[in-house]
Amino acid sequence: MHFTFVVSVAFLACSGAHIIEWPGECFEDMDPGPCRARIPSYYYESENNTCIPFEYGGCEGNKNNFENIQECEKRCKVKD
């Protein structure tokens, strides 16, 4: 059992496996903020790897807030 584990770890280390790092804002919950401006925006939903439209209030909120779907997908979406 121990030998199998060691061989598996060695294989992964040598296979060129890369760790993907996503920007932190991609994992924040959607937050429209307390204001009421209703600015069309997009947020990234990490569970579904999708950018979803929402209305940003115009103040506060968080960084998971993109002006258009292209910006959201470029920053956060995992490429197939």
Secondary structure, 3 states (H helix, E strand, C coil): CHHHHHHHHHHHHHCCCCCCCCCHHHHCCCCCCCCCCCEEEEEEECCCCEEEEEEECCCCCCCCCECCHHHHHHHHCCCC
